[in-house]
Amino acid sequence: MQHWSAMCRTISVVVVVVVIVVVILIITGDVCTSVVSVQGLGEYVNLRTGMPCHLHPTSALFGMGYTPDYIVYHELVMTAKVNS
């Protein structure tokens, strides 16, 4: 009986791991094209296209005192940078 119990626990763990992997793949499936990595101080580059990106001053991440290594974004807006 102990052998059967151990086998059931192993199957349960495998099922949970498979479900977690599937959920991760579903969540990240569409956002892999929307990821930037830090390139310099306040400068980011899109991992797929290599396009340089900057945080907009109205972004919640702008000026928080911490520079994330990676950012997953929902929307990319093309704007001009005004030097004053």
C-alpha positions in Angstrom: 0.0 0.0 0.0 2.9 2.4 0.7 4.2 2.0 -2.8 0.8 3.0 -4.3 0.7 6.0 -2.0 4.2 7.2 -3.0 3.3 6.8 -6.7 0.1 8.8 -6.3 2.1 11.6 -4.6 4.6 11.6 -7.5 1.9 11.8 -10.1 0.2 14.7 -8.2 3.5 16.6 -8.1 4.0 16.0 -11.9 0.5 17.2 -12.6 1.0 20.4 -10.6 4.3 21.1 -12.3 2.7 20.6 -15.7 -0.1 23.0 -14.8 2.3 25.6 -13.6 4.3 25.4 -16.8 1.2 25.7 -19.0 0.0 28.7 -17.0 3.4 30.4 -17.4 3.4 29.7 -21.2 -0.1 31.1 -21.5 0.8 34.3 -19.6 4.1 34.9 -21.4 2.9 33.8 -24.8 1.9 37.2 -26.0 4.3 39.3 -24.0 7.6 37.9 -25.3 7.6 40.7 -27.9 6.9 43.3 -25.3 10.0 43.0 -23.1 12.8 45.5 -22.7 16.1 45.1 -20.8 18.2 47.8 -19.2 21.0 49.1 -21.4 22.2 52.1 -19.5 21.0 54.7 -17.0 17.3 55.1 -17.8 17.8 53.5 -21.2 16.1 50.2 -22.3 16.3 48.1 -25.5 13.6 45.8 -26.9 14.8 42.3 -26.7 13.2 41.3 -30.0 13.7 44.3 -32.2 16.7 46.0 -30.6 14.7 49.3 -30.6 15.8 51.8 -27.9 13.1 52.7 -25.4 12.8 55.2 -22.5 10.4 55.4 -19.7 7.9 58.2 -20.1 7.9 60.7 -17.2 4.3 59.9 -16.4 5.0 56.2 -16.0 4.7 54.6 -12.6 8.2 53.2 -12.9 9.8 56.6 -13.8 11.7 58.2 -10.9 11.0 55.4 -8.4 14.7 55.2 -7.4 15.1 51.7 -8.7 16.0 50.6 -12.3 14.4 47.3 -13.1 16.6 45.0 -15.2 13.6 43.9 -17.4 10.2 45.5 -18.0 7.2 43.8 -19.6 5.0 46.5 -21.2 1.5 46.5 -22.6 1.7 49.5 -24.9 4.5 51.3 -26.7 3.9 54.9 -27.6 6.2 56.7 -30.0 6.9 60.3 -28.8 9.6 62.9 -29.4 12.1 63.7 -26.7 12.2 67.4 -26.0 15.5 68.8 -24.7 14.9 72.0 -22.6 
